[in-house]
Amino acid sequence: MKLNLTKSKALYKAAEKLMPGGVNSPVRSFNAVAGSPVFVAKAKGACIYDEDGNKYIDYMSSWGPLILGHADADVVRAVKKAAELGTSYGAPCRNEIELAKHVIKSVPSVEMVRMTSSGTEATMSAVRLARAFTGRDYIIKFEGCYHGHADYLLVKAGSGATTFGTPSSPGVPKAFADRTLLATYNDLASVEELFGNYPDRIAAIILEPVAANMGVVLPEEGFLEGLRRIASENGALLIFDEVITGFRMSHGGAQKAFDVIPDITCLGKIIGGGLPVGAFGGRRDIMNMVAPSGPMYQAGTLSGNPLAMAAGLATLHKLAGRGNYQRLRKLTQMMVTGIAGIIEELGIRARINSVESMFTVFFTDEEPKDYRSVLKSDTKMYSKFFENLLRAGIMFPPSQFEAVFLSLAHTEKDVDRTLDAVRKSLSAL
């Protein structure tokens, strides 16, 4: 089926004259796949509708936040009510306290929390806090893990940096990157070696407990536990970037699911219910270093924005309802089992990694367990797969190195239709 994208193409041509690459975030450009992005006119439930009137079952979920689906009635109602009282105060509001209570009650490591406006702000602040608390300068990050676009975290990063073949970025001073040490995901020996080479100089280990910005890559048994031990033995802090996994893997995030407790946790996406948000939190003695309680400065004009707080609260309260995570797990298992069966039946060179309500299809015959193995994936094959699905009205992420997200708005009928489209797409390859 040929897809009519006349209006989207015209809008993209206009946007290219006004914004770098015609977009406000790189992966939206579709440069890694079909080349011309779909411009969305509206969204509801499990579906998005473009400017040309095409309807798609959406599995990007705005890159993860929309676990209830698009324009959930309770969330929209909460945002409307909040907006009528004012869109921003630059002063404290009651819902900041309520959302903080919910986060602290749900996430095992968090005794105090500070809201920000983005995940990048959260991770940037968490690293600064770890350095302030320990009095050390170096941090360890893992190849392929993406923690936002702060200078010292754009070293062999995942997400868009991997998609576009730029694992590090021009404009980052070498002196900044020199304080960032690289380890291999799922390789404890690489971490222990760095602590041996930099004794008493490493402030923190930061990672996604489930890597989701190089595609979904799960921690091997004992990996997270090993990192907890190594950090504690060496006087360093362990930072979990749960911007994606927070409230998606469970109501307490990956740390609750794996029973490994970090010192600092970064959150975002779901806790804002689709509005811009971020947060970092942890032990009380660490968080008391943050201004105005302590000397580590961090601030934000729109932090704790009343609309984001209202949307986040409505989302988390609804998500906490009985059976929601079980339903998400069941839908995802239906999808993953179905795709795996099609791959095997057709003899396609591909692997599928999944956890709870997210997964990635990697076009490779090697197990995707770290950055190096993931980079062996056939991105051209993924591009064809994506384009075939798009023409069938199915929206997967426009990059081999991103996660597919299911939401509570998806149905078994949606999954059946998607599996039919996957079969046709893979057969065409």
N, C-alpha and C positions, 0 to 999 in steps of 0.2 A: 504494500500500500504506500502510495506517495503521500508525504505529509506536506500540507500547505502551511508554510511559515512566512508568507509574504509580509505581513505586518511586523512580525518579529525581526525579519531581516532588515526592514526599513528602519525600525527603531534602533537596531544594533549599529547600522551605518551612521545614524545620527549620534548615537552615544559615543562612538569611537572618536568623534571630533571634540567631545566634551570631557571624557574620562579616560585615563590610561587603559588601553585595551577595551574600552567601552563598558567597563564594569567597575564595581567597587570592592571586589574580592576576586583574585585571579582565576580560581577554578570555575567560576561562573561563566567564563568566556567560551567554554566548550572547545578550546583550542586543542585539548588532548583527545577529543572525540569527533563530533560532527562538524565542528568549526564555527557554527553560528548558533548562539544560545537562544533558547526559548524565553520569551518575555511573558511573565505571568500576569494575568489580569485579575484573577481572583482564586480563592481556594476554599474548600469546605470538606470536612471529614477526611477521607482518605485520598481525595482527588484535588488536582490543580487544573486550572483552565487558562490557556494562553490567549494572547491578543487576537489570534486568528480563529478562536472558538474551539480549538482542539482540547479534548479532555484526556487527562492522564491519571492512572493510579500512581500515586506518589510514594516512593520509598526513600526519598532524601529526608523528609520530615524536617526541612530547614536545617539539615546537617545534624539532626539529633534532638533538638529541643521539644518538638511537637509530639510527645509520646501519647497525648490524648487525641491527636489529629488536628487538622486545620480548623480554626474558628470554632473551637469547642464552646458550646453555649454558656457554660458556667464561667469559663475564662473571659469570654467576651463581656458577659454581664458584669463581672468584677472590674474589668478595665474601664467600661463605660461609667460605672458608679464612681470609680476613683477619679477619672478624668473630669467629671462634673464638679469635683471638689478642688481641682487644680492639678496641673500636669507636672509641676516640679516646685519644690519648696526651698531647697538649699538649707533645710532645717530638718530636725528629726520628725518622724511620724510613727504612729502606733504600729503600722504593719511591718516596719523594720524589726520591731521587737518580736512580733508574732512569727515572722519568717525565720528569724534567728532562733527562736525557741524550737521550731519544727526541725531545722537543720541540726541543732545541737542534740535534740532528742533522738534523731534518726541515724546520724553518722557517728560511729563509735569513737573516732579520734578527736572530735571537735567539742571543746569545752567553752571556747569563745570564738566568735566569727566576725569578720569585717567584710561588708559588701563592697563591691566594685562595679564598674560598668561593662567589663568584658573579661573573658578568660585570660587574655594576654595580661591585663592589669593584675589579675589574681596571681598568675605564676611569677610575674616579674616581682611583685610584692613579697611573695613567699620566699623567693630566693634571697632578696634583700634582707628579709627577716632572719633567715637561716644564717646569713653572714654576720648580721648584727649580734645574734644570740651566741654564736660560737666564737666570734672574733677571728674567723678564718675567711680566706678569699676564694678558694677553688670550689667548683661544683662538678659533679659527675652527671652527665646525661647520656642517653642511649641513642645510638644511630637509628634514625627512622622515627623516633618519638618527637612529636610536635607539641611545643608548649607556648604557642603564640609567637609574635614577631619581635620580641625584645632582642636587642643586638646579640647578647651572649647566649641566647637559646636558639639562634638560627644557624647552628653548626650541625651539618648532616641531619637536618630536620625532615619530618614527614609532611603529610598533607600536600598543599599546593607546591611547596618547594621540591618535593619528589616528583609530582605530576609534571612539572615543567623543566625537570632536569637541572635545577639549581639548588643543590642541597645546602649551599651556604650563599650568603647574599653580599654583593658589593655594597659598600657603605658601612660595613661593620669593621671598625678599627681592629687591627690584629691584636692590639693589647687587650681588647675586650674578650676576644675569642681565646686568648692564651690562658684565661682563667677557667675555661670550660674544658673538662676532660671527657673524652669519649669512651664509652664501654659498649659491648655487644649485648643486645637483648637476649635473655635466656642463657647468658654465659657468666656465671659467678666468678670464674677465674679471672676474667678481664677486669672485674671490679676490684678483686683482691690485689691484683697487680698494681692498679693505680694507687690504692692506699699504701702499698709498699714503696712506691716511687715518691709519694707525697705525704709522708707521715706528719700527722698533726697539722695539716694544711687544708684539708677538705672539709668544707662546711656542711655539704648536703649531697645526697643522691636524689635526683628528681626523675620520675618516670611515670608513664601511663601504666597502671597495674595490668590493664589489658591494652596493648597497643592498638589504636584504632585510626591512626593517621598515616599508616603505611598499608592500609587495609587492616582487617581484624587479625591480630596475632596474639595468641593466648600465652600466658606465662606457663612454662613447664613446671611440673611438680617440684616443689622445694625452692623455686627461684625467688619468689617474693619473701618467703621465710628466711632464705639465705641473705637477702638484702637487709632485712630487719636486723639479723644477727650482726652482719658486717658493720652496719652503721652504728649500732649500739657499742660494739667492741672498740670502735675507733673514735668515739665521741662526736660523731657526725649525726645530722638529722636526716630522716627519711621523709621525702615529700612525695605524696601521691597526687598526680594530676588527674582528677576525676571529673574534669569538665565534661567529658563524654559519658563515662561510666557511672557518674553520680546520679542516683535515683533511676538509672536505666537497668543496671545489673540486679539491683535490689533496692529497697527503700533506704538502705544504708550504704549503697554503692558497692564497689568491688571489694573494699576492705572488709565489709561485713560478710560478703559471699565467700571470700577466701580466708577470713579470720586472721588477717595480718593488719596490724594497726600502725599507721605511720605517725610521725610527729606533727606534720602539717598536711592539710588537705586543701586542694584547689577545686572549686566547683564553678559551674556555669550552666548554660543551655537550659536544662529542664527546670532549674530552680527559678527561672524567669518566665516560664510559660510561653516562650516565644518572643519576649521583649529583651532588649540588651541588658545583660547582667553578668556578674562574676562574683566570686567570694573566695576568701581564704580563711582557714581556721585551724585550730589545733589546741594543744595543751595550754592551760591558763598561764603558766609561768612563761611560756614562749610568747603568747599573744599580748601579754602585758608589756612587752617591749615596744608595741606599736603606739605611736602618738595618738592622743595626748597622754596616754598612761605612761609611755616610755619614750626613748630617744629616737626610735626608728620611724622616720617620717613617711607617711603615705596619706594621700588625700584624693578627693574626686568630687567635682561639682555635682554630677548626677548619680553618685553612689547612693544606693538606697532609694532610688527614684520611686515615687508612690505608685506609678502605673506598673512598673516591673514587680514591685513587692506584691501588689494585688494579684497580678497574673500568676506569679510564682506560688503564692498561697493557695489560690484556687486550684492550680494544677496539682500541687502536692497533696492537698486534702482529698481530691478526687482519686488520685493515683493510689492513695493508701487504702482504698476500698477493697473489701475481701474479693479475692480471686483474680484481680487485675494482672498481677505478674504471671500467674498460672496461665491465664488466657493468652498473654503475649508469648509466653514460652511455647504453648501448644501451636499457635499460628506459625511461629518461626520454625519450629520443628517440622511442621507440614511442608513449609516452603523449602527448607534446607534438604530434607529427605527427598523431596520431589526433584529438586535440581540435581542432587547427587546421583539419583537414579537415572536421570536423563543423560548426564555426563557419562556414566558408565555404559549405558545402553548404546550411545552413539560413538563411544570410543574417543571422546574429546580429551585433549591434553589439558586438564584443569583440576584444581583442588578447591574445596570450599571449607572455609574456617568460620565457625559461628560460636556465639555465646549469648545466652538469653535472647534478647530481641534484636540482635544485630549480626550481620554476617558479611563476608566478602567472597566472591568467586575469583580465584586467581588462575590465570591462564598459564599454568606451569605444571610440570610433572614432579617438581621438587617440593617437599613439605615446607610451607611458609612459616618459618620459626624465628627469623630475624631479618634485619634490613637487607643483608646481602642476598639471602635466598628469595626475598620478595622482589628484588630488582631484576631477577631472572624471568619475571612474568612477561608474557607477550602482550604489550600494550596495544599493538595494532589489532590483535585478535579481540581484545576487550572493546576497542573502539567500534569494530564491526558489530559485536554483540550488543553494545549500547544502542547503536543506530537502529538495528533491527527491532529492538524492544521499543524504542521511541516511536517508531512508525506504527507499532501495534498498540500504542497508547499506554505504555509502561515507562515510568520515569525512574531509572536507576541513577546513581551518582555519575557525573560525567568524568570519571577518572578511575583507573584500575586500583588506585591506592587510597580509596575511601571506603567507608562502611555503608551497607544497606541497612535502613532502620524500619522496623515495623511499628505501628501505633495501634492503640486500642480502637481506632476508627476503622482499621482494616477488618475484613470479614473472610470467612472461609471461601466465599464466592470470589472475592478479590484474589485470594491465593490460587484458586483453581484457574482463573483466567490468566493470571501471571504465569503459572506453570505451562499453560498451553502456549503462551507467547514465547517463553524460554525454549520450549521444545522446537518451535518453528525457527526461532532465531539461531539456535545452535545447529539445527539441521542445515540451515542455509550456509553456515560457515564451512 
